[in-house]
Each structure stands twice: as C-alpha cells, then as structure tokens.
Amino acid sequence: MKYLPAIYVIASLFLGSCNQKPIEQTSVKEFPNIKIADVQKKINAKNNILLLDVRTATEFEGPLSHIAGAVLLPIQELEQRVDELNEHKEKEIIVICRSGNRSQTGTRILISHGFNAVNMLGGMKAWNDLQ
C-alpha cells in the first residue's frame, strides 16, 4: 500500500506522455487526402493554403518540377524543422511529393503537430499528367 502513490505518479507520467500517437500508428484513414482537381480549384480560388513539397531539392528542380509557389521542406528534415511552419498553422497545408507516398508521411507528421494538413493524391506525377 505504501508504494501506491509512487505507482500512481509513475503511471500518470507515462500515460500523460502517450497523448500523441506515434506517427507509424496513424492510419491512412485518419488523415484527409485531396485530389489534383481540388488542389487546382483551391489555387485558382486563392484559398488560404500552403503547398508543401516534401521531396528532395533535386526532385523539386528536376523533370517533374514543382507547383508554382510551393515551399520545399524535404521529408527527411520535416520532423526537425516543423516549427518553421508555425506561421502557417491557420492555413490548410497541402503536402506534395513525387507519387503520394512521402506526402502521406509528411501529412501524418504535420497532423501530429497540430497542423491542418492534407495529402495530395498521386503527387507530382499525377499533377503533370493533368497539365
């Protein structure tokens, strides 16, 4: 019985640190996706959005290019640099990569940090197919 308060404190600390799900446990169904046509509509309507490209700098400038106005923040650096996006917390962040895989990870990271993020389905490959 004398150890009960200590156990309670330890359990509280442990449970309190478990409020955020690990990124790997956030399923695809738990974050929104957006189709290319809807991204184009938001860009044309000048909605309050941020286009966040999570590819490498080489890919960003490469053959698939990038969407005009997109901000580059490679997925490998996103977790460490996520605070750089704090000024965009009120915006919808559309996360973009080559095919839509890395952007899923980027969307999960952003959502876990309280951002309103959506994954652009198909990535730049799909974007270029419709241009």
C-alpha positions in Angstrom: 0.0 0.0 0.0 2.8 2.4 0.8 4.0 2.2 -2.8 0.6 3.1 -4.3 1.3 6.9 -4.5 4.6 6.3 -6.3 2.9 3.9 -8.7 0.2 6.5 -9.4 2.7 9.2 -10.1 4.7 7.0 -12.5 1.6 5.8 -14.2 0.3 9.4 -14.6 3.6 10.5 -16.1 3.7 7.6 -18.5 0.0 8.0 -19.6 0.4 11.7 -19.9 3.3 11.3 -22.3 1.2 9.0 -24.5 -1.3 11.7 -25.7 0.2 11.8 -29.2 0.1 8.7 -31.3 3.4 7.6 -32.8 3.5 8.6 -36.5 3.6 4.9 -37.6 0.3 4.2 -35.8 -1.7 6.9 -37.5 -3.5 5.1 -40.2 -4.1 6.4 -43.7 -7.8 6.7 -42.9 -7.1 9.1 -40.1 -5.9 11.9 -42.3 -7.5 13.6 -45.3 -6.5 13.3 -49.0 -7.1 15.7 -51.7 -7.4 15.1 -55.5 -5.4 17.1 -58.0 -8.5 18.8 -59.4 -9.4 20.1 -56.0 -5.9 21.4 -55.4 -6.2 23.3 -58.7 -9.5 24.8 -57.6 -8.1 25.9 -54.3 -5.1 27.5 -56.1 -7.3 29.3 -58.6 -9.6 30.5 -55.8 -6.6 31.8 -53.9 -7.7 29.9 -50.8 -5.6 30.2 -47.7 -3.4 27.3 -48.4 0.3 26.3 -48.3 1.7 24.0 -50.9 4.4 22.0 -49.1 6.7 19.8 -51.2 8.5 17.2 -49.2 10.8 15.8 -52.0 14.5 16.5 -52.2 15.8 19.7 -53.7 17.0 17.7 -56.8 13.5 16.4 -57.4 11.9 19.8 -56.7 14.0 21.3 -59.6 14.0 18.1 -61.7 12.0 16.8 -64.6 8.7 16.7 -62.7 9.4 20.3 -61.4 7.1 21.7 -58.8 3.9 23.6 -58.4 4.4 27.4 -58.5 4.5 28.9 -55.1 5.3 25.6 -53.3 7.6 25.6 -50.3 10.3 22.9 -50.2 10.9 21.1 -47.0 12.3 17.6 -47.6 10.6 14.7 -45.6 14.0 13.8 -44.1 14.0 17.2 -42.4 10.3 17.8 -41.7 10.2 16.5 -38.1 13.2 18.5 -37.0 12.1 21.7 -38.9 8.3 21.5 -38.3 8.4 24.7 -36.1 9.4 26.7 -39.2 5.8 26.2 -40.4 4.2 27.6 -37.3 3.2 30.9 -39.1 1.1 28.7 -41.4 -1.0 27.0 -38.6 -4.2 28.7 -39.8 -3.7 27.5 -43.3 -4.6 24.2 -44.9 -1.3 22.6 -45.8 -1.3 20.5 -49.0 1.5 18.1 -48.8 3.1 17.0 -52.1 5.7 14.5 -53.2 6.5 12.6 -56.4 3.7 9.9 -56.2 1.9 10.5 -52.9 3.8 8.2 -50.6 6.2 10.5 -48.8 3.4 13.1 -48.6 1.4 10.6 -46.6 4.2 10.5 -44.0 4.5 14.3 -44.2 0.8 14.7 -43.6 1.0 12.4 -40.6 3.9 14.4 -39.1 2.1 17.7 -39.6 -1.2 16.4 -38.1 0.7 15.0 -35.1 2.0 18.6 -34.5 -1.4 20.2 -34.8 -1.4 21.4 -38.4 -4.3 21.2 -40.8 -2.6 19.0 -43.4 -3.9 17.0 -46.4 -2.1 14.6 -48.7 -2.2 15.3 -52.4 -3.1 12.0 -54.1 -0.8 11.0 -56.9 1.8 13.6 -56.3 3.7 15.5 -59.0 3.3 12.5 -61.4 -0.5 12.9 -61.3 -0.2 16.8 -61.3 1.9 16.7 -64.5 -0.5 14.1 -66.1 -3.3 16.6 -65.8 -1.4 19.7 -67.0 
